[in-house]
Amino acid sequence: MRKVPATRVGRRHVLFVAGYDPMAVEGHHRIFLRELKRFGAVWRAATACRDAAPVPTPTGALWRCEAQGPGWHTNTAFEILAWDDLARADMQRPASSHLRGSLRAVLDMVTSGTIAAYFRSSRRYGFFFLFTYLLLLAFWGAAVAVGFGVAHLLAPHLGAVAAGLGGAAAALAGGLLLMRWPGRRFRLRQSLDLAEFSVDFAHGRHPEVDARVMAFAGRLRAVEAEAAREGVEEIIIAGHSLGAMHAVSTVAAALDQDPAFGTRVPVRILTLGSTTAKFALHPAGARLRAAAQRVAGAPQVGWVEVQSRDDIVSFYKVNPVTLDRATFAEPQLAVGDFSQRPLLRHVPVRDMVSRPTYRRFFLDVMRRHCQCFLASDIRAPHDFYAYVCGPFAFDVLAAHMDALCAYMAPDGTPLPASLDPGGRLMPHPDQASPE
């Protein structure tokens, strides 16, 4: 056995890009505090956030945290690359604008063959996409039925015209009520807005979002320059859902601006619940396909994508670069082996949390979609916070399908390990965590 290389990390900088969500950085900070505490409880680590409130940055905000267990201690700067203001402005347009936009988006996706491409690539996502519109039709169909019923009841008493007006009012009220509840529970309005946004973004009709991504790239390059001077050992840019596309585009822009980007400090990408194919499969998404190919072609940047078969909001078994059927990585690889670009890992959501927790949100598809960027309530093969503040380097976690579970003893102590002849990190078999 060869001597184990430096596989621990004491300082890292994590940048996170959220999906199409109006949540401001203060909301992300509250979630972070909760999830950091959960990570510490599960992995028997002392955790703390040193900033009581988000610290503004040129493109969002950051806060600093630390975690400590037996024989290890980490410091992390966690930064939000924020675009919630743009998502919020898009969502808050007048209803008439949303109606026109939704009709235009549906027509575009049908005539361009995008919906057919969804079904060819991922039938479950195709059905999820259609579910939004079927639910919309069901709500308004039920509302119209109520309106006809009200008109029928009123006709003998008020006459045809007044009864018709009463029925129309009842249908409108019923439709709006259903859109508010249970539509809010299903996040129907957000799904409709996202479909419209997706089409417009693929066509380049959101220049302010493109400008924000370029600002993210500038910020990322500045973080790399500071990290090299301040002793930060790795930089991770993580993107969830639509934010995965922005994360990849950000790194692609940074590489275009500086081909040496990522050579001074290790830069790694972690895409979670990715909907990259939502844009890349559209005929107008050439620049987005090019961004993914640019990143995949940069050997100095490691890229891991975590997919889950029970997350129907994302594209399961779809390679975000080739858009072909995905090939998942071998269970264990040599540390730092990113020859598969991206390195695809499959971890079902049901394996990220305890059974009671999974049963509790099983019917909430958006909650399932979000689990991949939250902490787990059990020792799981994927825990986002293992990348955020765990003791092992990104490359070590990426190399093993069980990630932190493979390298941590039950009491939170990192396991003694050595490299086998193939470069795989092998923890001592007698001390592996049973979980």
C-alpha positions as CSV (number, residue, x, y, z in Angstrom):
1,M,0.0,0.0,0.0
2,R,1.1,3.5,-0.8
3,K,1.1,6.3,1.6
4,V,-2.2,8.1,1.8
5,P,-2.0,11.6,0.1
6,A,-3.5,14.7,1.7
7,T,-7.2,13.8,1.6
8,R,-8.4,16.0,4.4
9,V,-9.7,19.6,4.1
10,G,-9.5,22.2,6.8
11,R,-10.7,25.3,4.9
12,R,-13.0,25.4,1.9
13,H,-15.3,27.9,0.2
14,V,-18.7,26.7,-1.0
15,L,-20.8,28.8,-3.4
16,F,-24.4,27.8,-3.8
17,V,-26.9,28.6,-6.6
18,A,-30.5,27.9,-5.8
19,G,-33.2,27.1,-8.3
20,Y,-36.1,29.2,-9.5
21,D,-37.1,30.4,-6.1
22,P,-38.0,33.8,-4.6
23,M,-36.3,33.0,-1.3
24,A,-33.9,35.7,-0.2
25,V,-30.5,35.1,1.4
26,E,-32.0,35.5,4.9
27,G,-34.2,32.5,4.2
28,H,-31.2,30.4,3.0
29,H,-29.3,31.4,6.2
30,R,-32.1,30.2,8.4
31,I,-32.2,26.9,6.6
32,F,-28.5,26.6,6.8
33,L,-28.5,27.0,10.6
34,R,-31.1,24.3,10.9
35,E,-29.3,21.8,8.6
36,L,-25.9,22.5,10.0
37,K,-27.2,21.5,13.5
38,R,-28.7,18.4,12.0
39,F,-25.5,17.4,10.3
40,G,-23.6,17.8,13.6
41,A,-26.1,15.6,15.5
42,V,-26.0,12.8,12.9
43,W,-22.2,12.8,12.5
44,R,-21.4,13.6,16.1
45,A,-19.6,16.8,15.4
46,A,-19.7,20.2,17.1
47,T,-21.0,22.8,14.6
48,A,-21.3,26.5,14.8
49,C,-22.1,29.4,12.5
50,R,-19.9,32.4,13.2
51,D,-22.1,35.0,11.5
52,A,-25.5,35.7,13.0
53,A,-26.7,37.2,9.8
54,P,-25.6,37.0,6.1
55,V,-22.6,39.1,5.2
56,P,-23.2,40.9,1.8
57,T,-21.0,40.1,-1.2
58,P,-21.1,41.7,-4.6
59,T,-23.4,38.9,-5.9
60,G,-25.3,37.8,-2.8
61,A,-24.1,37.0,0.7
62,L,-22.0,34.6,2.7
63,W,-21.5,33.3,6.3
64,R,-18.8,31.3,7.9
65,C,-19.2,28.1,9.8
66,E,-17.0,25.5,11.5
67,A,-17.4,21.8,12.4
68,Q,-15.2,19.7,14.7
69,G,-15.1,16.1,15.5
70,P,-12.5,13.7,17.0
71,G,-9.2,14.5,15.2
72,W,-10.7,17.0,12.7
73,H,-11.8,20.6,12.4
74,T,-13.1,22.5,9.3
75,N,-13.8,26.1,8.5
76,T,-16.1,26.9,5.6
77,A,-17.3,30.1,3.9
78,F,-20.7,29.3,2.5
79,E,-21.8,31.8,-0.1
80,I,-25.1,32.3,-1.9
81,L,-24.9,33.4,-5.5
82,A,-28.2,35.1,-5.4
83,W,-30.7,35.7,-8.2
84,D,-33.9,35.5,-6.1
85,D,-34.7,39.1,-7.0
86,L,-34.9,38.2,-10.7
87,A,-37.0,35.1,-10.0
88,R,-39.3,37.2,-7.7
89,A,-39.7,39.9,-10.3
90,D,-40.6,37.3,-12.9
91,M,-43.2,35.7,-10.7
92,Q,-44.8,39.0,-9.6
93,R,-45.8,40.1,-13.1
94,P,-49.5,40.7,-13.8
95,A,-51.8,37.7,-14.2
96,S,-52.4,38.7,-17.8
97,S,-48.7,38.5,-18.6
98,H,-48.5,35.1,-17.0
99,L,-51.4,33.9,-19.0
100,R,-49.9,35.0,-22.3
101,G,-46.6,33.7,-21.4
102,S,-47.9,30.2,-20.4
103,L,-49.8,29.9,-23.7
104,R,-46.7,31.0,-25.6
105,A,-44.5,28.6,-23.7
106,V,-46.8,25.6,-24.3
107,L,-47.2,26.4,-28.0
108,D,-43.4,26.8,-28.3
109,M,-42.6,23.5,-26.5
110,V,-45.1,21.6,-28.7
111,T,-44.0,23.0,-32.0
112,S,-40.3,22.9,-31.3
113,G,-40.5,19.2,-30.3
114,T,-39.2,19.9,-26.8
115,I,-41.9,18.0,-25.0
116,A,-41.3,15.0,-27.2
117,A,-37.6,15.3,-26.4
118,Y,-38.5,15.3,-22.7
119,F,-40.3,12.0,-23.1
120,R,-37.5,10.5,-25.1
121,S,-35.0,11.4,-22.5
122,S,-36.9,11.0,-19.3
123,R,-40.5,9.8,-19.4
124,R,-41.0,10.5,-15.7
125,Y,-40.0,14.2,-16.2
126,G,-42.2,14.3,-19.3
127,F,-45.2,13.2,-17.2
128,F,-44.3,15.6,-14.5
129,F,-44.2,18.4,-17.0
130,L,-47.7,17.5,-18.3
131,F,-49.0,17.0,-14.8
132,T,-48.8,20.7,-14.2
133,Y,-51.0,21.5,-17.2
134,L,-53.4,18.6,-16.5
135,L,-53.8,19.9,-12.9
136,L,-54.5,23.4,-14.2
137,L,-57.1,22.0,-16.6
138,A,-58.7,19.9,-13.8
139,F,-58.9,22.9,-11.5
140,W,-60.5,25.2,-14.1
141,G,-62.7,22.4,-15.4
142,A,-64.1,21.8,-11.9
143,A,-64.6,25.6,-11.5
144,V,-66.5,25.8,-14.8
145,A,-68.7,22.9,-13.8
146,V,-69.5,24.7,-10.5
147,G,-70.3,27.8,-12.6
148,F,-72.7,25.9,-14.8
149,G,-74.3,24.4,-11.7
150,V,-74.8,27.8,-10.1
151,A,-76.2,29.2,-13.3
152,H,-78.7,26.3,-13.5
153,L,-79.8,26.9,-9.9
154,L,-80.2,30.6,-10.4
155,A,-81.9,30.6,-13.8
156,P,-85.5,30.0,-12.5
157,H,-85.2,32.9,-10.0
158,L,-83.1,35.5,-11.8
159,G,-83.4,34.9,-15.5
160,A,-80.9,33.6,-18.0
161,V,-78.7,36.7,-18.2
162,A,-78.3,37.2,-14.4
163,A,-77.9,33.5,-13.8
164,G,-75.2,33.4,-16.4
165,L,-73.3,36.2,-14.8
166,G,-73.7,34.6,-11.4
167,G,-72.4,31.3,-12.8
168,A,-69.4,33.1,-14.4
169,A,-68.6,34.8,-11.1
170,A,-68.8,31.4,-9.3
171,A,-66.6,29.8,-11.9
172,L,-64.0,32.5,-11.6
173,A,-64.1,32.5,-7.8
174,G,-63.8,28.7,-7.7
175,G,-60.9,28.7,-10.1
176,L,-59.0,31.3,-8.2
177,L,-59.7,29.5,-4.9
178,L,-58.4,26.2,-6.3
179,M,-55.3,27.9,-7.7
180,R,-54.7,29.3,-4.2
181,W,-55.5,26.0,-2.4
182,P,-54.7,23.2,-3.2
183,G,-52.8,24.9,-6.0
184,R,-50.3,26.4,-3.6
185,R,-49.7,23.0,-2.0
186,F,-48.8,21.6,-5.4
187,R,-46.8,24.8,-6.2
188,L,-48.8,25.1,-9.4
189,R,-48.2,28.8,-10.0
190,Q,-44.4,28.3,-9.5
191,S,-44.4,25.4,-11.9
192,L,-46.3,27.4,-14.6
193,D,-44.0,30.3,-14.1
194,L,-41.0,28.0,-14.4
195,A,-42.2,26.5,-17.7
196,E,-42.6,30.0,-19.1
197,F,-39.2,31.1,-17.8
198,S,-37.5,28.0,-19.2
199,V,-38.7,28.7,-22.8
200,D,-37.8,32.4,-22.6
201,F,-34.4,31.7,-21.0
202,A,-33.6,29.1,-23.7
203,H,-34.4,31.8,-26.3
204,G,-32.2,34.4,-24.6
205,R,-35.2,36.6,-23.5
206,H,-33.8,37.0,-20.0
207,P,-30.6,39.1,-20.6
208,E,-30.6,40.2,-16.9
209,V,-30.2,36.5,-15.9
210,D,-27.4,36.1,-18.4
211,A,-25.7,39.2,-17.0
212,R,-26.1,37.8,-13.4
213,V,-24.4,34.6,-14.4
214,M,-21.5,36.7,-15.9
215,A,-21.3,38.5,-12.5
216,F,-21.2,35.1,-10.8
217,A,-18.3,34.2,-13.0
218,G,-16.4,37.3,-12.0
219,R,-17.1,36.6,-8.3
220,L,-16.0,33.0,-8.7
221,R,-12.7,34.1,-10.2
222,A,-12.2,36.6,-7.3
223,V,-12.9,33.9,-4.8
224,E,-10.3,31.7,-6.5
225,A,-7.7,34.5,-6.4
226,E,-8.4,35.1,-2.7
227,A,-8.4,31.4,-1.9
228,A,-4.9,30.9,-3.3
229,R,-3.6,33.7,-1.0
230,E,-5.5,32.7,2.1
231,G,-4.9,29.0,2.2
232,V,-8.4,27.8,1.2
233,E,-7.9,24.2,0.1
234,E,-10.9,23.7,-2.3
235,I,-13.7,25.7,-3.9
236,I,-17.0,24.0,-4.5
237,I,-19.8,25.5,-6.6
238,A,-23.0,23.7,-6.0
239,G,-26.2,24.2,-8.0
240,H,-29.7,22.8,-7.4
241,S,-32.4,22.3,-9.9
242,L,-32.4,25.2,-12.4
243,G,-29.4,26.6,-10.4
244,A,-27.4,23.6,-11.7
245,M,-27.5,25.2,-15.1
246,H,-26.4,28.5,-13.7
247,A,-23.6,26.9,-11.8
248,V,-22.3,25.1,-14.9
249,S,-22.7,28.3,-17.0
250,T,-20.8,30.3,-14.3
251,V,-17.8,28.0,-14.4
252,A,-17.9,27.9,-18.2
253,A,-17.8,31.7,-18.3
254,A,-14.9,31.8,-15.8
255,L,-13.0,29.4,-18.0
256,D,-13.6,31.5,-21.0
257,Q,-12.4,34.6,-19.2
258,D,-9.3,32.8,-17.7
259,P,-8.3,29.4,-19.2
260,A,-6.1,28.8,-16.1
261,F,-9.1,29.1,-13.8
262,G,-9.2,26.1,-11.5
263,T,-5.4,25.4,-11.6
264,R,-4.4,27.5,-8.6
265,V,-6.9,26.0,-6.2
266,P,-9.0,22.9,-6.8
267,V,-12.4,23.9,-8.2
268,R,-15.2,21.4,-8.1
269,I,-18.9,21.4,-9.3
270,L,-21.7,19.6,-7.5
271,T,-25.0,19.6,-9.4
272,L,-28.0,18.3,-7.5
273,G,-31.6,17.6,-8.7
274,S,-30.4,19.1,-12.0
275,T,-32.9,20.3,-14.6
276,T,-30.1,21.2,-17.1
277,A,-31.7,19.1,-19.8
278,K,-34.9,21.1,-19.5
279,F,-33.0,23.9,-21.4
280,A,-30.4,21.9,-23.3
281,L,-33.1,19.8,-25.0
282,H,-34.8,22.9,-26.4
283,P,-33.5,23.6,-30.0
284,A,-32.8,27.2,-28.9
285,G,-30.5,26.1,-26.0
286,A,-27.3,25.9,-28.0
287,R,-25.4,28.3,-25.7
288,L,-26.4,26.2,-22.7
289,R,-25.3,22.9,-24.3
290,A,-22.0,24.7,-25.2
291,A,-21.5,25.7,-21.6
292,A,-21.9,22.1,-20.3
293,Q,-19.4,20.9,-23.0
294,R,-17.0,23.6,-22.1
295,V,-16.9,22.6,-18.4
296,A,-16.8,18.9,-19.3
297,G,-13.7,19.6,-21.4
298,A,-11.8,21.3,-18.7
299,P,-9.7,18.6,-17.0
300,Q,-8.7,20.8,-14.0
301,V,-12.4,21.1,-12.9
302,G,-14.0,18.0,-11.3
303,W,-17.8,17.7,-11.7
304,V,-20.1,15.4,-9.8
305,E,-23.9,15.1,-10.5
306,V,-26.1,13.4,-8.0
307,Q,-29.4,12.0,-9.5
308,S,-32.3,10.3,-7.8
309,R,-34.9,8.0,-9.4
310,D,-37.6,9.2,-6.9
311,D,-37.0,12.9,-7.7
312,I,-39.4,13.3,-10.6
313,V,-38.7,17.1,-10.9
314,S,-35.2,16.4,-12.2
315,F,-33.8,14.4,-15.1
316,Y,-32.9,11.0,-13.9
317,K,-30.6,8.8,-16.0
318,V,-29.9,11.7,-18.4
319,N,-26.3,12.8,-19.0
320,P,-26.3,16.7,-18.7
321,V,-23.6,17.0,-21.3
322,T,-24.4,14.5,-24.0
323,L,-28.1,14.4,-23.2
324,D,-28.0,10.6,-23.8
325,R,-28.8,7.9,-21.3
326,A,-26.6,8.3,-18.2
327,T,-23.9,5.8,-17.2
328,F,-23.4,5.9,-13.5
329,A,-19.9,5.7,-12.0
330,E,-18.4,2.5,-10.5
331,P,-19.0,2.2,-6.8
332,Q,-15.4,3.1,-5.9
333,L,-12.9,5.0,-8.0
334,A,-9.4,6.3,-7.5
335,V,-9.4,9.6,-5.6
336,G,-9.5,12.5,-8.1
337,D,-10.6,10.3,-11.0
338,F,-13.0,12.5,-13.0
339,S,-12.4,10.8,-16.3
340,Q,-16.2,10.5,-16.5
341,R,-17.3,14.0,-17.0
342,P,-19.5,14.6,-15.2
343,L,-19.1,11.8,-12.7
344,L,-22.7,10.6,-12.2
345,R,-23.8,9.2,-8.9
346,H,-27.3,7.7,-8.2
347,V,-28.6,8.1,-4.7
348,P,-32.4,7.6,-4.2
349,V,-34.0,10.3,-2.0
350,R,-35.4,7.4,0.1
351,D,-31.8,6.5,1.0
352,M,-30.9,10.1,2.1
353,V,-33.3,10.2,5.0
354,S,-34.9,7.9,7.6
355,R,-38.0,5.9,6.7
356,P,-40.4,8.0,8.8
357,T,-39.0,11.2,7.3
358,Y,-39.4,9.9,3.8
359,R,-43.0,8.7,4.4
360,R,-43.8,12.2,5.8
361,F,-43.0,14.0,2.6
362,F,-43.5,11.2,0.1
363,L,-46.4,13.0,-1.6
364,D,-44.6,16.4,-1.7
365,V,-42.6,16.1,-4.9
366,M,-40.9,19.5,-4.4
367,R,-39.8,18.5,-0.9
368,R,-38.3,15.4,-2.3
369,H,-36.6,17.5,-5.0
370,C,-35.0,19.7,-2.3
371,Q,-33.6,16.9,-0.1
372,C,-30.4,16.7,-2.1
373,F,-29.2,20.1,-0.8
374,L,-30.3,19.5,2.8
375,A,-28.7,17.5,5.6
376,S,-29.7,14.0,6.2
377,D,-31.3,12.8,9.5
378,I,-29.4,9.5,9.2
379,R,-25.9,8.6,8.1
380,A,-26.6,8.5,4.4
381,P,-24.6,7.9,1.1
382,H,-25.4,11.5,0.2
383,D,-25.4,14.3,2.6
384,F,-24.8,17.8,1.1
385,Y,-23.3,19.0,4.4
386,A,-20.6,16.4,4.1
387,Y,-19.3,18.5,1.2
388,V,-19.9,21.7,3.0
389,C,-18.2,21.1,6.3
390,G,-17.0,17.4,6.5
391,P,-13.4,16.6,7.1
392,F,-12.7,14.9,3.7
393,A,-11.9,16.5,0.4
394,F,-14.5,16.6,-2.3
395,D,-12.5,14.2,-4.4
396,V,-12.5,11.6,-1.6
397,L,-16.3,11.8,-1.2
398,A,-16.8,11.7,-4.9
399,A,-14.7,8.6,-5.3
400,H,-16.9,6.3,-3.2
401,M,-20.6,5.7,-3.6
402,D,-21.1,5.7,0.2
403,A,-19.3,9.0,0.5
404,L,-18.7,10.0,4.1
405,C,-20.3,6.8,5.4
406,A,-17.3,4.9,3.9
407,Y,-14.7,7.0,5.8
408,M,-16.2,7.8,9.2
409,A,-16.4,5.7,12.3
410,P,-19.7,5.6,14.4
411,D,-18.1,8.0,17.0
412,G,-17.3,10.6,14.3
413,T,-13.7,9.7,14.0
414,P,-12.2,9.6,10.4
415,L,-11.1,6.0,9.8
416,P,-7.5,5.1,9.2
417,A,-7.0,4.5,5.5
418,S,-4.5,3.7,2.8
419,L,-4.4,3.7,-1.0
420,D,-4.6,0.5,-2.9
421,P,-2.5,0.0,-6.1
422,G,-5.3,1.6,-8.1
423,G,-5.4,4.8,-6.2
424,R,-8.6,3.9,-4.2
425,L,-8.8,5.1,-0.6
426,M,-9.4,2.0,1.5
427,P,-10.6,2.6,5.1
428,H,-9.7,0.0,7.6
429,P,-12.4,-2.8,7.2
430,D,-12.7,-3.5,10.9
431,Q,-13.7,0.1,11.7
432,A,-16.1,1.0,9.0
433,S,-19.4,2.6,10.0
434,P,-22.3,0.1,10.2
435,E,-24.6,2.8,9.0
